[in-house]
Amino acid sequence: MTRKLSRVLLTVPVVLLAAVALVRAQAASHAAVEKQIVSMERALNDAFGKHDMAPFRASLAPDAMQIDPNGISKVLTPEFEQSMKGVSVQSWSLDGSRFMWVDDNTVLHLYRWTGKGTYQGQPIPSPTYASTVWANKGGKWQAVFHQETNAMTPPPAAAKPTTPAPKK
């Protein structure tokens, strides 16, 4: 009985240490992927403003879908490329990145986009909250889904009631 107890007492810490090492390695790997994804998102935003489809073809899955104010559509289409020509972006910023890992091969990237520009002559809403699902397909991270939600404009501040001056 003492030998079994000794083995258990020696085995448990070894297993725990291995588990901790695995979790740390996974966290480091996730951090590297998250950095890569932010870089790819920035490249895609830059390319969109320049009407350049090459980064989209390099970073998106062939069947990637999107939801934006125009509806649900595939991204890598002649229609999407044509719609890019109606965009003029003077400046933009991507911030507030958050990540939600579904598993080691799928991650959701959430962020805020702010910028100035027009689409078909109309101002581009800013800020916009966006999310992209990225999947590791054959060792390559690809965007498989993207959506954008325009931020609500806060209601105007209520007028402060004026208080009458005290009577003398």
Buried (B, 14 or more C-beta within 10 A) or exposed (E): EEEEEEEEEEEEEEEEEEEEEEEEEEEEEBEEBBEEBBEBBBBBBBBBBEBBBEBBEEBBBEEBBBBBEEEEEEBBEEEBBEBBEEBBBEEBBBEEBEBEEEEEEBBBBBBBBBBEBEBEEEEBBBBBBBBBBBBBEEEEBBBBBBBBBEEEEEEEEEEEEEEEEEEE
